[in-house]
Amino acid sequence: MDLKTFIKEKRKLANLTQPEIAEKAGVGLRFIREMEQGKVTLRMDKVNQVLKLFGFELGPVEMRREEFTMNNKQ
């Protein structure tokens, strides 16, 4: 599951609006919107502020072999 889907699902399960989650996490509403829209460049510290609300944090995830091979071709 990607980050945008994860955040959106967790927020909806917690019955929170985007402004509510932004306030609780201490980030801007624009940041929440960008996360849920799948922006590829986000500040990790802010992502962790949001994830912390749900008991999670960022960490390394092993890439599937196909993704790794495709990303490392020159």
mmCIF file of the N, C-alpha and C atoms, coordinates in Angstrom:
data_MODEL
# 
_entry.id   MODEL 
# 
loop_
_atom_site.group_PDB 
_atom_site.id 
_atom_site.type_symbol 
_atom_site.label_atom_id 
_atom_site.label_alt_id 
_atom_site.label_comp_id 
_atom_site.label_asym_id 
_atom_site.label_entity_id 
_atom_site.label_seq_id 
_atom_site.pdbx_PDB_ins_code 
_atom_site.Cartn_x 
_atom_site.Cartn_y 
_atom_site.Cartn_z 
_atom_site.occupancy 
_atom_site.B_iso_or_equiv 
_atom_site.pdbx_formal_charge 
_atom_site.auth_seq_id 
_atom_site.auth_comp_id 
_atom_site.auth_asym_id 
_atom_site.auth_atom_id 
_atom_site.pdbx_PDB_model_num 
ATOM 1   N N  . MET A 1 1  ? 0.855   -1.179 0.000   1.00 0.00 ? 1  MET A N  1 
ATOM 2   C CA . MET A 1 1  ? 0.000   0.000  0.000   1.00 0.00 ? 1  MET A CA 1 
ATOM 3   C C  . MET A 1 1  ? 0.896   1.237  0.000   1.00 0.00 ? 1  MET A C  1 
ATOM 4   N N  . ASP A 1 2  ? 0.549   2.213  -0.806  1.00 0.00 ? 2  ASP A N  1 
ATOM 5   C CA . ASP A 1 2  ? 1.345   3.435  -0.856  1.00 0.00 ? 2  ASP A CA 1 
ATOM 6   C C  . ASP A 1 2  ? 0.932   4.391  0.268   1.00 0.00 ? 2  ASP A C  1 
ATOM 7   N N  . LEU A 1 3  ? 1.762   5.411  0.484   1.00 0.00 ? 3  LEU A N  1 
ATOM 8   C CA . LEU A 1 3  ? 1.554   6.343  1.589   1.00 0.00 ? 3  LEU A CA 1 
ATOM 9   C C  . LEU A 1 3  ? 0.237   7.095  1.475   1.00 0.00 ? 3  LEU A C  1 
ATOM 10  N N  . LYS A 1 4  ? -0.092  7.558  0.272   1.00 0.00 ? 4  LYS A N  1 
ATOM 11  C CA . LYS A 1 4  ? -1.317  8.351  0.126   1.00 0.00 ? 4  LYS A CA 1 
ATOM 12  C C  . LYS A 1 4  ? -2.555  7.540  0.487   1.00 0.00 ? 4  LYS A C  1 
ATOM 13  N N  . THR A 1 5  ? -2.592  6.284  0.074   1.00 0.00 ? 5  THR A N  1 
ATOM 14  C CA . THR A 1 5  ? -3.726  5.417  0.387   1.00 0.00 ? 5  THR A CA 1 
ATOM 15  C C  . THR A 1 5  ? -3.760  5.097  1.878   1.00 0.00 ? 5  THR A C  1 
ATOM 16  N N  . PHE A 1 6  ? -2.592  4.823  2.440   1.00 0.00 ? 6  PHE A N  1 
ATOM 17  C CA . PHE A 1 6  ? -2.499  4.502  3.866   1.00 0.00 ? 6  PHE A CA 1 
ATOM 18  C C  . PHE A 1 6  ? -3.036  5.650  4.720   1.00 0.00 ? 6  PHE A C  1 
ATOM 19  N N  . ILE A 1 7  ? -2.569  6.858  4.461   1.00 0.00 ? 7  ILE A N  1 
ATOM 20  C CA . ILE A 1 7  ? -2.988  8.024  5.247   1.00 0.00 ? 7  ILE A CA 1 
ATOM 21  C C  . ILE A 1 7  ? -4.479  8.281  5.082   1.00 0.00 ? 7  ILE A C  1 
ATOM 22  N N  . LYS A 1 8  ? -4.947  8.239  3.860   1.00 0.00 ? 8  LYS A N  1 
ATOM 23  C CA . LYS A 1 8  ? -6.362  8.503  3.605   1.00 0.00 ? 8  LYS A CA 1 
ATOM 24  C C  . LYS A 1 8  ? -7.249  7.486  4.322   1.00 0.00 ? 8  LYS A C  1 
ATOM 25  N N  . GLU A 1 9  ? -6.869  6.205  4.246   1.00 0.00 ? 9  GLU A N  1 
ATOM 26  C CA . GLU A 1 9  ? -7.654  5.159  4.904   1.00 0.00 ? 9  GLU A CA 1 
ATOM 27  C C  . GLU A 1 9  ? -7.640  5.317  6.422   1.00 0.00 ? 9  GLU A C  1 
ATOM 28  N N  . LYS A 1 10 ? -6.468  5.579  6.993   1.00 0.00 ? 10 LYS A N  1 
ATOM 29  C CA . LYS A 1 10 ? -6.361  5.752  8.444   1.00 0.00 ? 10 LYS A CA 1 
ATOM 30  C C  . LYS A 1 10 ? -7.165  6.956  8.908   1.00 0.00 ? 10 LYS A C  1 
ATOM 31  N N  . ARG A 1 11 ? -7.096  8.041  8.145   1.00 0.00 ? 11 ARG A N  1 
ATOM 32  C CA . ARG A 1 11 ? -7.832  9.255  8.506   1.00 0.00 ? 11 ARG A CA 1 
ATOM 33  C C  . ARG A 1 11 ? -9.335  8.987  8.490   1.00 0.00 ? 11 ARG A C  1 
ATOM 34  N N  . LYS A 1 12 ? -9.799  8.313  7.456   1.00 0.00 ? 12 LYS A N  1 
ATOM 35  C CA . LYS A 1 12 ? -11.235 8.033  7.353   1.00 0.00 ? 12 LYS A CA 1 
ATOM 36  C C  . LYS A 1 12 ? -11.694 7.061  8.435   1.00 0.00 ? 12 LYS A C  1 
ATOM 37  N N  . LEU A 1 13 ? -10.878 6.055  8.749   1.00 0.00 ? 13 LEU A N  1 
ATOM 38  C CA . LEU A 1 13 ? -11.218 5.122  9.826   1.00 0.00 ? 13 LEU A CA 1 
ATOM 39  C C  . LEU A 1 13 ? -11.306 5.836  11.180  1.00 0.00 ? 13 LEU A C  1 
ATOM 40  N N  . ALA A 1 14 ? -10.484 6.861  11.364  1.00 0.00 ? 14 ALA A N  1 
ATOM 41  C CA . ALA A 1 14 ? -10.504 7.643  12.601  1.00 0.00 ? 14 ALA A CA 1 
ATOM 42  C C  . ALA A 1 14 ? -11.587 8.720  12.562  1.00 0.00 ? 14 ALA A C  1 
ATOM 43  N N  . ASN A 1 15 ? -12.313 8.787  11.441  1.00 0.00 ? 15 ASN A N  1 
ATOM 44  C CA . ASN A 1 15 ? -13.386 9.772  11.267  1.00 0.00 ? 15 ASN A CA 1 
ATOM 45  C C  . ASN A 1 15 ? -12.880 11.208 11.443  1.00 0.00 ? 15 ASN A C  1 
ATOM 46  N N  . LEU A 1 16 ? -11.730 11.484 10.805  1.00 0.00 ? 16 LEU A N  1 
ATOM 47  C CA . LEU A 1 16 ? -11.125 12.812 10.866  1.00 0.00 ? 16 LEU A CA 1 
ATOM 48  C C  . LEU A 1 16 ? -11.164 13.472 9.490   1.00 0.00 ? 16 LEU A C  1 
ATOM 49  N N  . THR A 1 17 ? -11.346 14.777 9.491   1.00 0.00 ? 17 THR A N  1 
ATOM 50  C CA . THR A 1 17 ? -11.250 15.540 8.250   1.00 0.00 ? 17 THR A CA 1 
ATOM 51  C C  . THR A 1 17 ? -9.779  15.895 8.017   1.00 0.00 ? 17 THR A C  1 
ATOM 52  N N  . GLN A 1 18 ? -9.476  16.354 6.822   1.00 0.00 ? 18 GLN A N  1 
ATOM 53  C CA . GLN A 1 18 ? -8.105  16.796 6.551   1.00 0.00 ? 18 GLN A CA 1 
ATOM 54  C C  . GLN A 1 18 ? -7.689  17.930 7.492   1.00 0.00 ? 18 GLN A C  1 
ATOM 55  N N  . PRO A 1 19 ? -8.533  18.955 7.719   1.00 0.00 ? 19 PRO A N  1 
ATOM 56  C CA . PRO A 1 19 ? -8.131  20.001 8.667   1.00 0.00 ? 19 PRO A CA 1 
ATOM 57  C C  . PRO A 1 19 ? -7.907  19.477 10.092  1.00 0.00 ? 19 PRO A C  1 
ATOM 58  N N  . GLU A 1 20 ? -8.703  18.507 10.506  1.00 0.00 ? 20 GLU A N  1 
ATOM 59  C CA . GLU A 1 20 ? -8.548  17.952 11.855  1.00 0.00 ? 20 GLU A CA 1 
ATOM 60  C C  . GLU A 1 20 ? -7.229  17.193 12.004  1.00 0.00 ? 20 GLU A C  1 
ATOM 61  N N  . ILE A 1 21 ? -6.892  16.394 11.005  1.00 0.00 ? 21 ILE A N  1 
ATOM 62  C CA . ILE A 1 21 ? -5.640  15.636 11.104  1.00 0.00 ? 21 ILE A CA 1 
ATOM 63  C C  . ILE A 1 21 ? -4.439  16.569 11.025  1.00 0.00 ? 21 ILE A C  1 
ATOM 64  N N  . ALA A 1 22 ? -4.548  17.610 10.220  1.00 0.00 ? 22 ALA A N  1 
ATOM 65  C CA . ALA A 1 22 ? -3.458  18.586 10.120  1.00 0.00 ? 22 ALA A CA 1 
ATOM 66  C C  . ALA A 1 22 ? -3.217  19.241 11.480  1.00 0.00 ? 22 ALA A C  1 
ATOM 67  N N  . GLU A 1 23 ? -4.294  19.640 12.136  1.00 0.00 ? 23 GLU A N  1 
ATOM 68  C CA . GLU A 1 23 ? -4.166  20.291 13.448  1.00 0.00 ? 23 GLU A CA 1 
ATOM 69  C C  . GLU A 1 23 ? -3.595  19.334 14.486  1.00 0.00 ? 23 GLU A C  1 
ATOM 70  N N  . LYS A 1 24 ? -4.111  18.113 14.534  1.00 0.00 ? 24 LYS A N  1 
ATOM 71  C CA . LYS A 1 24 ? -3.641  17.127 15.514  1.00 0.00 ? 24 LYS A CA 1 
ATOM 72  C C  . LYS A 1 24 ? -2.168  16.770 15.305  1.00 0.00 ? 24 LYS A C  1 
ATOM 73  N N  . ALA A 1 25 ? -1.724  16.732 14.056  1.00 0.00 ? 25 ALA A N  1 
ATOM 74  C CA . ALA A 1 25 ? -0.346  16.359 13.747  1.00 0.00 ? 25 ALA A CA 1 
ATOM 75  C C  . ALA A 1 25 ? 0.600   17.554 13.810  1.00 0.00 ? 25 ALA A C  1 
ATOM 76  N N  . GLY A 1 26 ? 0.057   18.752 13.825  1.00 0.00 ? 26 GLY A N  1 
ATOM 77  C CA . GLY A 1 26 ? 0.907   19.941 13.854  1.00 0.00 ? 26 GLY A CA 1 
ATOM 78  C C  . GLY A 1 26 ? 1.535   20.263 12.516  1.00 0.00 ? 26 GLY A C  1 
ATOM 79  N N  . VAL A 1 27 ? 0.819   19.937 11.440  1.00 0.00 ? 27 VAL A N  1 
ATOM 80  C CA . VAL A 1 27 ? 1.292   20.258 10.088  1.00 0.00 ? 27 VAL A CA 1 
ATOM 81  C C  . VAL A 1 27 ? 0.211   21.077 9.393   1.00 0.00 ? 27 VAL A C  1 
ATOM 82  N N  . GLY A 1 28 ? 0.543   21.644 8.269   1.00 0.00 ? 28 GLY A N  1 
ATOM 83  C CA . GLY A 1 28 ? -0.422  22.444 7.533   1.00 0.00 ? 28 GLY A CA 1 
ATOM 84  C C  . GLY A 1 28 ? -1.415  21.591 6.749   1.00 0.00 ? 28 GLY A C  1 
ATOM 85  N N  . LEU A 1 29 ? -2.570  22.170 6.497   1.00 0.00 ? 29 LEU A N  1 
ATOM 86  C CA . LEU A 1 29 ? -3.595  21.495 5.696   1.00 0.00 ? 29 LEU A CA 1 
ATOM 87  C C  . LEU A 1 29 ? -3.057  21.162 4.304   1.00 0.00 ? 29 LEU A C  1 
ATOM 88  N N  . ARG A 1 30 ? -2.290  22.072 3.737   1.00 0.00 ? 30 ARG A N  1 
ATOM 89  C CA . ARG A 1 30 ? -1.710  21.838 2.412   1.00 0.00 ? 30 ARG A CA 1 
ATOM 90  C C  . ARG A 1 30 ? -0.843  20.576 2.408   1.00 0.00 ? 30 ARG A C  1 
ATOM 91  N N  . PHE A 1 31 ? -0.094  20.360 3.491   1.00 0.00 ? 31 PHE A N  1 
ATOM 92  C CA . PHE A 1 31 ? 0.757   19.178 3.591   1.00 0.00 ? 31 PHE A CA 1 
ATOM 93  C C  . PHE A 1 31 ? -0.079  17.901 3.554   1.00 0.00 ? 31 PHE A C  1 
ATOM 94  N N  . ILE A 1 32 ? -1.176  17.881 4.296   1.00 0.00 ? 32 ILE A N  1 
ATOM 95  C CA . ILE A 1 32 ? -2.061  16.710 4.309   1.00 0.00 ? 32 ILE A CA 1 
ATOM 96  C C  . ILE A 1 32 ? -2.634  16.475 2.918   1.00 0.00 ? 32 ILE A C  1 
ATOM 97  N N  . ARG A 1 33 ? -3.074  17.531 2.273   1.00 0.00 ? 33 ARG A N  1 
ATOM 98  C CA . ARG A 1 33 ? -3.620  17.392 0.921   1.00 0.00 ? 33 ARG A CA 1 
ATOM 99  C C  . ARG A 1 33 ? -2.576  16.833 -0.037  1.00 0.00 ? 33 ARG A C  1 
ATOM 100 N N  . GLU A 1 34 ? -1.344  17.339 0.068   1.00 0.00 ? 34 GLU A N  1 
ATOM 101 C CA . GLU A 1 34 ? -0.278  16.857 -0.810  1.00 0.00 ? 34 GLU A CA 1 
ATOM 102 C C  . GLU A 1 34 ? 0.036   15.392 -0.548  1.00 0.00 ? 34 GLU A C  1 
ATOM 103 N N  . MET A 1 35 ? 0.020   14.977 0.719   1.00 0.00 ? 35 MET A N  1 
ATOM 104 C CA . MET A 1 35 ? 0.253   13.568 1.051   1.00 0.00 ? 35 MET A CA 1 
ATOM 105 C C  . MET A 1 35 ? -0.809  12.692 0.404   1.00 0.00 ? 35 MET A C  1 
ATOM 106 N N  . GLU A 1 36 ? -2.067  13.095 0.561   1.00 0.00 ? 36 GLU A N  1 
ATOM 107 C CA . GLU A 1 36 ? -3.174  12.290 0.054   1.00 0.00 ? 36 GLU A CA 1 
ATOM 108 C C  . GLU A 1 36 ? -3.287  12.327 -1.467  1.00 0.00 ? 36 GLU A C  1 
ATOM 109 N N  . GLN A 1 37 ? -2.621  13.284 -2.090  1.00 0.00 ? 37 GLN A N  1 
ATOM 110 C CA . GLN A 1 37 ? -2.604  13.350 -3.550  1.00 0.00 ? 37 GLN A CA 1 
ATOM 111 C C  . GLN A 1 37 ? -1.386  12.632 -4.130  1.00 0.00 ? 37 GLN A C  1 
ATOM 112 N N  . GLY A 1 38 ? -0.503  12.149 -3.255  1.00 0.00 ? 38 GLY A N  1 
ATOM 113 C CA . GLY A 1 38 ? 0.642   11.370 -3.714  1.00 0.00 ? 38 GLY A CA 1 
ATOM 114 C C  . GLY A 1 38 ? 1.850   12.172 -4.129  1.00 0.00 ? 38 GLY A C  1 
ATOM 115 N N  . LYS A 1 39 ? 2.023   13.368 -3.566  1.00 0.00 ? 39 LYS A N  1 
ATOM 116 C CA . LYS A 1 39 ? 3.217   14.154 -3.885  1.00 0.00 ? 39 LYS A CA 1 
ATOM 117 C C  . LYS A 1 39 ? 4.453   13.319 -3.563  1.00 0.00 ? 39 LYS A C  1 
ATOM 118 N N  . VAL A 1 40 ? 5.415   13.310 -4.467  1.00 0.00 ? 40 VAL A N  1 
ATOM 119 C CA . VAL A 1 40 ? 6.575   12.432 -4.313  1.00 0.00 ? 40 VAL A CA 1 
ATOM 120 C C  . VAL A 1 40 ? 7.687   13.018 -3.453  1.00 0.00 ? 40 VAL A C  1 
ATOM 121 N N  . THR A 1 41 ? 7.680   14.316 -3.230  1.00 0.00 ? 41 THR A N  1 
ATOM 122 C CA . THR A 1 41 ? 8.691   14.930 -2.371  1.00 0.00 ? 41 THR A CA 1 
ATOM 123 C C  . THR A 1 41 ? 8.003   15.531 -1.154  1.00 0.00 ? 41 THR A C  1 
ATOM 124 N N  . LEU A 1 42 ? 8.193   14.876 -0.023  1.00 0.00 ? 42 LEU A N  1 
ATOM 125 C CA . LEU A 1 42 ? 7.611   15.327 1.242   1.00 0.00 ? 42 LEU A CA 1 
ATOM 126 C C  . LEU A 1 42 ? 8.692   15.295 2.314   1.00 0.00 ? 42 LEU A C  1 
ATOM 127 N N  . ARG A 1 43 ? 8.602   16.194 3.271   1.00 0.00 ? 43 ARG A N  1 
ATOM 128 C CA . ARG A 1 43 ? 9.549   16.190 4.380   1.00 0.00 ? 43 ARG A CA 1 
ATOM 129 C C  . ARG A 1 43 ? 9.273   14.998 5.285   1.00 0.00 ? 43 ARG A C  1 
ATOM 130 N N  . MET A 1 44 ? 10.305  14.209 5.516   1.00 0.00 ? 44 MET A N  1 
ATOM 131 C CA . MET A 1 44 ? 10.144  12.999 6.314   1.00 0.00 ? 44 MET A CA 1 
ATOM 132 C C  . MET A 1 44 ? 9.718   13.299 7.748   1.00 0.00 ? 44 MET A C  1 
ATOM 133 N N  . ASP A 1 45 ? 10.217  14.380 8.325   1.00 0.00 ? 45 ASP A N  1 
ATOM 134 C CA . ASP A 1 45 ? 9.833   14.691 9.698   1.00 0.00 ? 45 ASP A CA 1 
ATOM 135 C C  . ASP A 1 45 ? 8.339   14.987 9.801   1.00 0.00 ? 45 ASP A C  1 
ATOM 136 N N  . LYS A 1 46 ? 7.796   15.667 8.801   1.00 0.00 ? 46 LYS A N  1 
ATOM 137 C CA . LYS A 1 46 ? 6.363   15.959 8.813   1.00 0.00 ? 46 LYS A CA 1 
ATOM 138 C C  . LYS A 1 46 ? 5.531   14.707 8.548   1.00 0.00 ? 46 LYS A C  1 
ATOM 139 N N  . VAL A 1 47 ? 6.025   13.848 7.651   1.00 0.00 ? 47 VAL A N  1 
ATOM 140 C CA . VAL A 1 47 ? 5.326   12.589 7.404   1.00 0.00 ? 47 VAL A CA 1 
ATOM 141 C C  . VAL A 1 47 ? 5.253   11.801 8.704   1.00 0.00 ? 47 VAL A C  1 
ATOM 142 N N  . ASN A 1 48 ? 6.354   11.761 9.443   1.00 0.00 ? 48 ASN A N  1 
ATOM 143 C CA . ASN A 1 48 ? 6.369   11.038 10.714  1.00 0.00 ? 48 ASN A CA 1 
ATOM 144 C C  . ASN A 1 48 ? 5.433   11.665 11.745  1.00 0.00 ? 48 ASN A C  1 
ATOM 145 N N  . GLN A 1 49 ? 5.272   12.972 11.731  1.00 0.00 ? 49 GLN A N  1 
ATOM 146 C CA . GLN A 1 49 ? 4.320   13.620 12.635  1.00 0.00 ? 49 GLN A CA 1 
ATOM 147 C C  . GLN A 1 49 ? 2.911   13.100 12.386  1.00 0.00 ? 49 GLN A C  1 
ATOM 148 N N  . VAL A 1 50 ? 2.565   12.933 11.121  1.00 0.00 ? 50 VAL A N  1 
ATOM 149 C CA . VAL A 1 50 ? 1.232   12.446 10.763  1.00 0.00 ? 50 VAL A CA 1 
ATOM 150 C C  . VAL A 1 50 ? 1.115   10.957 11.100  1.00 0.00 ? 50 VAL A C  1 
ATOM 151 N N  . LEU A 1 51 ? 2.108   10.167 10.713  1.00 0.00 ? 51 LEU A N  1 
ATOM 152 C CA . LEU A 1 51 ? 2.069   8.732  10.969  1.00 0.00 ? 51 LEU A CA 1 
ATOM 153 C C  . LEU A 1 51 ? 2.004   8.413  12.460  1.00 0.00 ? 51 LEU A C  1 
ATOM 154 N N  . LYS A 1 52 ? 2.643   9.244  13.262  1.00 0.00 ? 52 LYS A N  1 
ATOM 155 C CA . LYS A 1 52 ? 2.664   9.038  14.708  1.00 0.00 ? 52 LYS A CA 1 
ATOM 156 C C  . LYS A 1 52 ? 1.250   9.015  15.301  1.00 0.00 ? 52 LYS A C  1 
ATOM 157 N N  . LEU A 1 53 ? 0.336   9.763  14.713  1.00 0.00 ? 53 LEU A N  1 
ATOM 158 C CA . LEU A 1 53 ? -1.051  9.775  15.185  1.00 0.00 ? 53 LEU A CA 1 
ATOM 159 C C  . LEU A 1 53 ? -1.669  8.381  15.153  1.00 0.00 ? 53 LEU A C  1 
ATOM 160 N N  . PHE A 1 54 ? -1.192  7.545  14.250  1.00 0.00 ? 54 PHE A N  1 
ATOM 161 C CA . PHE A 1 54 ? -1.751  6.211  14.059  1.00 0.00 ? 54 PHE A CA 1 
ATOM 162 C C  . PHE A 1 54 ? -0.821  5.103  14.562  1.00 0.00 ? 54 PHE A C  1 
ATOM 163 N N  . GLY A 1 55 ? 0.250   5.502  15.261  1.00 0.00 ? 55 GLY A N  1 
ATOM 164 C CA . GLY A 1 55 ? 1.172   4.519  15.824  1.00 0.00 ? 55 GLY A CA 1 
ATOM 165 C C  . GLY A 1 55 ? 2.171   3.955  14.838  1.00 0.00 ? 55 GLY A C  1 
ATOM 166 N N  . PHE A 1 56 ? 2.536   4.731  13.816  1.00 0.00 ? 56 PHE A N  1 
ATOM 167 C CA . PHE A 1 56 ? 3.482   4.286  12.797  1.00 0.00 ? 56 PHE A CA 1 
ATOM 168 C C  . PHE A 1 56 ? 4.592   5.316  12.624  1.00 0.00 ? 56 PHE A C  1 
ATOM 169 N N  . GLU A 1 57 ? 5.668   4.898  11.950  1.00 0.00 ? 57 GLU A N  1 
ATOM 170 C CA . GLU A 1 57 ? 6.737   5.802  11.532  1.00 0.00 ? 57 GLU A CA 1 
ATOM 171 C C  . GLU A 1 57 ? 7.353   5.280  10.251  1.00 0.00 ? 57 GLU A C  1 
ATOM 172 N N  . LEU A 1 58 ? 8.068   6.168  9.556   1.00 0.00 ? 58 LEU A N  1 
ATOM 173 C CA . LEU A 1 58 ? 8.738   5.772  8.315   1.00 0.00 ? 58 LEU A CA 1 
ATOM 174 C C  . LEU A 1 58 ? 9.869   4.797  8.608   1.00 0.00 ? 58 LEU A C  1 
ATOM 175 N N  . GLY A 1 59 ? 10.130  3.915  7.673   1.00 0.00 ? 59 GLY A N  1 
ATOM 176 C CA . GLY A 1 59 ? 11.238  2.983  7.796   1.00 0.00 ? 59 GLY A CA 1 
ATOM 177 C C  . GLY A 1 59 ? 11.573  2.393  6.442   1.00 0.00 ? 59 GLY A C  1 
ATOM 178 N N  . PRO A 1 60 ? 12.727  1.755  6.336   1.00 0.00 ? 60 PRO A N  1 
ATOM 179 C CA . PRO A 1 60 ? 13.104  1.160  5.058   1.00 0.00 ? 60 PRO A CA 1 
ATOM 180 C C  . PRO A 1 60 ? 12.205  -0.027 4.721   1.00 0.00 ? 60 PRO A C  1 
ATOM 181 N N  . VAL A 1 61 ? 11.845  -0.090 3.459   1.00 0.00 ? 61 VAL A N  1 
ATOM 182 C CA . VAL A 1 61 ? 11.025  -1.187 2.958   1.00 0.00 ? 61 VAL A CA 1 
ATOM 183 C C  . VAL A 1 61 ? 11.749  -1.766 1.745   1.00 0.00 ? 61 VAL A C  1 
ATOM 184 N N  . GLU A 1 62 ? 11.899  -3.070 1.742   1.00 0.00 ? 62 GLU A N  1 
ATOM 185 C CA . GLU A 1 62 ? 12.588  -3.715 0.629   1.00 0.00 ? 62 GLU A CA 1 
ATOM 186 C C  . GLU A 1 62 ? 11.776  -3.559 -0.647  1.00 0.00 ? 62 GLU A C  1 
ATOM 187 N N  . MET A 1 63 ? 12.463  -3.185 -1.726  1.00 0.00 ? 63 MET A N  1 
ATOM 188 C CA . MET A 1 63 ? 11.817  -3.034 -3.023  1.00 0.00 ? 63 MET A CA 1 
ATOM 189 C C  . MET A 1 63 ? 11.655  -4.395 -3.671  1.00 0.00 ? 63 MET A C  1 
ATOM 190 N N  . ARG A 1 64 ? 10.616  -4.513 -4.471  1.00 0.00 ? 64 ARG A N  1 
ATOM 191 C CA . ARG A 1 64 ? 10.468  -5.734 -5.260  1.00 0.00 ? 64 ARG A CA 1 
ATOM 192 C C  . ARG A 1 64 ? 11.587  -5.790 -6.286  1.00 0.00 ? 64 ARG A C  1 
ATOM 193 N N  . ARG A 1 65 ? 12.016  -6.957 -6.635  1.00 0.00 ? 65 ARG A N  1 
ATOM 194 C CA . ARG A 1 65 ? 13.151  -7.137 -7.545  1.00 0.00 ? 65 ARG A CA 1 
ATOM 195 C C  . ARG A 1 65 ? 12.965  -6.369 -8.859  1.00 0.00 ? 65 ARG A C  1 
ATOM 196 N N  . GLU A 1 66 ? 11.736  -6.396 -9.419  1.00 0.00 ? 66 GLU A N  1 
ATOM 197 C CA . GLU A 1 66 ? 11.482  -5.714 -10.701 1.00 0.00 ? 66 GLU A CA 1 
ATOM 198 C C  . GLU A 1 66 ? 11.677  -4.205 -10.569 1.00 0.00 ? 66 GLU A C  1 
ATOM 199 N N  . GLU A 1 67 ? 11.207  -3.633 -9.467  1.00 0.00 ? 67 GLU A N  1 
ATOM 200 C CA . GLU A 1 67 ? 11.351  -2.191 -9.257  1.00 0.00 ? 67 GLU A CA 1 
ATOM 201 C C  . GLU A 1 67 ? 12.816  -1.815 -9.113  1.00 0.00 ? 67 GLU A C  1 
ATOM 202 N N  . PHE A 1 68 ? 13.569  -2.609 -8.346  1.00 0.00 ? 68 PHE A N  1 
ATOM 203 C CA . PHE A 1 68 ? 14.967  -2.331 -8.122  1.00 0.00 ? 68 PHE A CA 1 
ATOM 204 C C  . PHE A 1 68 ? 15.746  -2.392 -9.423  1.00 0.00 ? 68 PHE A C  1 
ATOM 205 N N  . THR A 1 69 ? 15.483  -3.413 -10.228 1.00 0.00 ? 69 THR A N  1 
ATOM 206 C CA . THR A 1 69 ? 16.184  -3.582 -11.500 1.00 0.00 ? 69 THR A CA 1 
ATOM 207 C C  . THR A 1 69 ? 15.867  -2.434 -12.449 1.00 0.00 ? 69 THR A C  1 
ATOM 208 N N  . MET A 1 70 ? 14.593  -2.060 -12.551 1.00 0.00 ? 70 MET A N  1 
ATOM 209 C CA . MET A 1 70 ? 14.193  -0.986 -13.452 1.00 0.00 ? 70 MET A CA 1 
ATOM 210 C C  . MET A 1 70 ? 14.772  0.361  -13.015 1.00 0.00 ? 70 MET A C  1 
ATOM 211 N N  . ASN A 1 71 ? 14.830  0.627  -11.721 1.00 0.00 ? 71 ASN A N  1 
ATOM 212 C CA . ASN A 1 71 ? 15.339  1.899  -11.207 1.00 0.00 ? 71 ASN A CA 1 
ATOM 213 C C  . ASN A 1 71 ? 16.852  2.029  -11.316 1.00 0.00 ? 71 ASN A C  1 
ATOM 214 N N  . ASN A 1 72 ? 17.551  0.919  -11.460 1.00 0.00 ? 72 ASN A N  1 
ATOM 215 C CA . ASN A 1 72 ? 19.007  0.955  -11.507 1.00 0.00 ? 72 ASN A CA 1 
ATOM 216 C C  . ASN A 1 72 ? 19.578  0.741  -12.898 1.00 0.00 ? 72 ASN A C  1 
ATOM 217 N N  . LYS A 1 73 ? 18.723  0.663  -13.924 1.00 0.00 ? 73 LYS A N  1 
ATOM 218 C CA . LYS A 1 73 ? 19.215  0.554  -15.307 1.00 0.00 ? 73 LYS A CA 1 
ATOM 219 C C  . LYS A 1 73 ? 19.711  1.916  -15.767 1.00 0.00 ? 73 LYS A C  1 
ATOM 220 N N  . GLN A 1 74 ? 20.777  1.896  -16.533 1.00 0.00 ? 74 GLN A N  1 
ATOM 221 C CA . GLN A 1 74 ? 21.311  3.174  -17.029 1.00 0.00 ? 74 GLN A CA 1 
ATOM 222 C C  . GLN A 1 74 ? 21.005  3.380  -18.473 1.00 0.00 ? 74 GLN A C  1 
# 
